[in-house]
Amino acid sequence: AVGPHIGDEADGLAADVDALVEALGELHGAVGRKAELAARFLLQGGGGEGRKGVAARRLRFDMRHTEVAGLQSAAEILGLGAASVALWIAFGIRLTRAAEPLVSFEVLSSRIVLAGCFAMFLVSGANIGLAVYLPVYAQAYLGFSPAQSGYALLGFLLGSVLGAAVSGQLTMRIVHVKRVAMIGSFVSGLAMIVTGLLVGQTSIVVLETLLAAIGLSMGLTFPVTTVSVQNGVDQMHLGVATGVMTFLRSLGSALGVAVLGTIALSYGIPLGGKGGQMARITDAHPFSILYFTMAAMLLVASAIYFAMPHKPLRGRAATVSAE
């Protein structure tokens, strides 16, 4: 209960101070912590009337400061969003007027190139995102050291290399090569969902098995997509088509990591630590959200591969079939 000698200014806050403590406890940073301590000070009735009046004023000031900071952050985000839209519009206008644009609309007019590039955009986002945030999961939740978290990536990396090698061989034997990429992205998406479901109770053996499956199936997509995009344009446009795909692949990697990083920060996942050791967390739910987001990227990519038109590879005999 609030002490009997708290001043009138503190009495006006006593009825709501419990709710304020709970709400302020969820805030991050020094502002929220100071306001929470001031509210607890009022609850406990400690100190003289002067100190309680100071605590009450600090509480009101910090609440106003927090509201202003929130509005400023929202304004900054909206401003950055508007600037991004404006820059993308300017970029598009520039592409339509340049003699040799960075991204050729003529090449992207091919449905094969368009589908292949945007599917690879999504697959690359999931691929790099997993490589970045898997060590975070291994250190922050599983308690691995930095070296051990690097070893945890081996299953995924080796699977990717093996999948790419297998995909190159399958390209020579299968007529509808897009099916290799479609199945690969679909299976990797399902494996990512299973990883997200088991993220709180997965042993290292099960985790490595799932990561190897993800890497193997994801690795199937890269050579097939490159060959399909190059096969979808005339030979005079091979370099342009490959450049466009490489650009969108790099852009997908950057944006994928950015989106996943935004999710990680919003759920309080630590992205750094002192002395090479990351802070531990006990709730696995945020990592489930990351895995489910990457799974969504891969499943959408699989749908794009499904919609990609089929075109027989140049130089292949018409009698070759693997179906």
Residue, then its C-alpha position, 0 to 999 in steps of 0.5 A: a500500500v502507498g505510505p500515509h505521508i506521500g504528497d498529493e502529487a504521489d497520491g494522484l499516481a497511486a491508483d495506477v502505479d501497479a499497471l505502470v510497473e507492469a507496462l514499464g517493465e516491458l520497455h527497453g533501455a534506460v528510460g524504461r528502467k528509470a521509470e520502473l524504479a520510480a514507480r516501485f519507489l512510490l509503491q513501497g512508500g520509501g523515503g521522505e516526502g521530498r524524495k517521493g515527490v521527485a520520484a513522482r515527477r521522474l515517473r511523469f517525465d519518463m513517461r512523456h519522454t518514452e511517448v516522445a521517443g516512440l513518436q520520433s521512432a515512428a516518424e523515422i521509420l515512416g520517413l525511411g520508408a517514404a525515402s525508400v519508395a522514392l529511390w526505387i521509383a527513381f531507380g525504375i525511371r533510370l532503368t527505362r532511360a539508360a542505354e545499358p541498364l543494370v537490370s534489363f526490362e527486356v530480359l525480365s520480360s521473359r517469364i522464365v527469367l522473371a520467375g527464376c530471378f525472384a525465386m532465387f531472390l527468396v532462396s538466397g534470403a533464406n540461405i544467408g539468413l540461416a547461415v547468419y542466425l543459426p549460430v545465434y540460436a546455437q549460442a543464445y539458446l543452446g549455449f554453444s561456444p562460438a567455435q561450436s556454433g560454427y561446427a553446427l553449420l557444417g551439416f547445412l554447408l556440406g548438404s548445400v555443396l552435395g545438393a549442388a553437385v547432385s543438381g548438376q548431374l540431374t540437369m543432364r538427365i531430366v527434361h523438366v529441370k525446373r522440377v528439381a528446383m521446385i522439389g528442392s525448395f519445397v522440401s527445404g521449406l518443410a524441413m525448416i518448418v519441422t526445425g521451427l516446431l522442434v526448436g525448443q527440444t531438438s538434440i544436436v543430432v536431430l538438429e544436424t540431420l535437419l540442417a543437412a536435409i535443408g542444405l541438400s534440398m536447398g542446394l538443388t535449386f542453385p545450378v538449376t535456376t542458373v541454367s534455366v535463366q540462361n536457357g530462357v534468353d537468346q545467347m546474345h543476352l546470356g551475360v545480361a540475364t546472368g547479371v540480373m540474376t546475380f544482382l537479385r540474388s545478392l539483393g535477396s540475401a541482403l534484404g532477407v538478413a535485414v528482415l530476419g534481423t528486424i524480427a530477431l530484434s523485435y523479439g529480443i534475440p541478442l545479436g552480440g555479446k562481450g568476450g565472444q560469448m552471447a547472452r543466453i535466452t530461455d524462450a525458443h519461440p523467437f527462433s521458431i518465428l525466424y525458422f517459420t519466416m525462412a520456411a515461408m520464403l522457400l515455399v513461396a519460391s517453390a510456388i514460383y518454380f511451379a509457375m515457371p514455364h518449361k523450355p527444353l534446354r538448348g542442345r539436348a536431343a529431343t529423345v532424352s527423357a527421364e520421366 
